[in-house]
Amino acid sequence: MDDGLADLLHRVVMLMGEAARRRADDPDGLTYSQIRLLGTLEEIEPATQHRLAQALSVSDPAISRALRRLEADGLVRITVDPEHARRRLVRLTDPGRKAFHAAGKPLYDELREGLIAAGFPYERYLQDTVRLAEILAAD
């Protein structure tokens, strides 16, 4: 991918994230970051904290801090991996899954519908993004 296209895709992702963040941040609800974390966890659970950090492109300490709050709120459960005592596995709880579907899923759906209505090739973009993530994860 040439640098110009990579820069354009990065700007599109950042703008989409910022628009979603403005819509999702609610003093009494989940923040956009929490919605992203719960949505990602739903896709890859159970996940190690490190795998979550990789999937979200954030540091391990940032994930650890974010998970403390979600665990305290009862939205995730963190357990020791029985196959490796130094790893911790993260899973959504039923309340966490319900919170994501109540707050995050409608936001994702609205964003998708808006992009499609604007003529953005969302499904192709999603397929290409998933493929690129798989290629980068394999390296």
Solvent accessible surface area in square Angstrom, and as a share of the most:
residue,aa,sasa,rsa
1,M,134,0.60
2,D,96,0.50
3,D,116,0.60
4,G,51,0.49
5,L,85,0.42
6,A,39,0.30
7,D,78,0.41
8,L,86,0.43
9,L,51,0.25
10,H,110,0.49
11,R,136,0.49
12,V,32,0.18
13,V,69,0.40
14,M,103,0.46
15,L,128,0.64
16,M,31,0.14
17,G,11,0.10
18,E,68,0.31
19,A,36,0.28
20,A,4,0.03
21,R,79,0.29
22,R,162,0.59
23,R,155,0.57
24,A,13,0.10
25,D,71,0.37
26,D,70,0.36
27,P,138,0.87
28,D,141,0.73
29,G,37,0.35
30,L,20,0.10
31,T,52,0.30
32,Y,25,0.09
33,S,73,0.47
34,Q,19,0.08
35,I,2,0.01
36,R,81,0.30
37,L,5,0.03
38,L,0,0.00
39,G,3,0.03
40,T,23,0.13
41,L,0,0.00
42,E,50,0.22
43,E,144,0.64
44,I,48,0.24
45,E,48,0.21
46,P,69,0.43
47,A,4,0.03
48,T,29,0.17
49,Q,31,0.14
50,H,98,0.44
51,R,100,0.37
52,L,0,0.00
53,A,2,0.02
54,Q,105,0.47
55,A,41,0.32
56,L,13,0.06
57,S,102,0.66
58,V,64,0.37
59,S,61,0.39
60,D,62,0.32
61,P,79,0.49
62,A,31,0.24
63,I,3,0.01
64,S,29,0.19
65,R,135,0.49
66,A,38,0.29
67,L,0,0.00
68,R,145,0.53
69,R,142,0.52
70,L,0,0.00
71,E,72,0.32
72,A,90,0.70
73,D,76,0.39
74,G,32,0.31
75,L,19,0.09
76,V,4,0.02
77,R,120,0.44
78,I,23,0.12
79,T,54,0.31
80,V,91,0.52
81,D,11,0.06
82,P,125,0.78
83,E,155,0.69
84,H,81,0.36
85,A,85,0.66
86,R,218,0.79
87,R,101,0.37
88,R,101,0.37
89,L,23,0.12
90,V,0,0.00
91,R,77,0.28
92,L,8,0.04
93,T,23,0.14
94,D,102,0.53
95,P,77,0.48
96,G,0,0.00
97,R,82,0.30
98,K,144,0.61
99,A,26,0.20
100,F,5,0.02
101,H,77,0.34
102,A,79,0.61
103,A,42,0.33
104,G,0,0.00
105,K,79,0.33
106,P,68,0.43
107,L,16,0.08
108,Y,73,0.28
109,D,53,0.28
110,E,81,0.36
111,L,46,0.23
112,R,89,0.33
113,E,107,0.48
114,G,41,0.40
115,L,30,0.15
116,I,76,0.38
117,A,91,0.71
118,A,86,0.67
119,G,63,0.60
120,F,48,0.20
121,P,84,0.53
122,Y,35,0.13
123,E,75,0.34
124,R,154,0.56
125,Y,30,0.11
126,L,77,0.38
127,Q,118,0.52
128,D,63,0.32
129,T,58,0.34
130,V,74,0.43
131,R,148,0.54
132,L,72,0.36
133,A,57,0.44
134,E,108,0.49
135,I,79,0.40
136,L,110,0.55
137,A,79,0.61
138,A,87,0.68
139,D,147,0.76
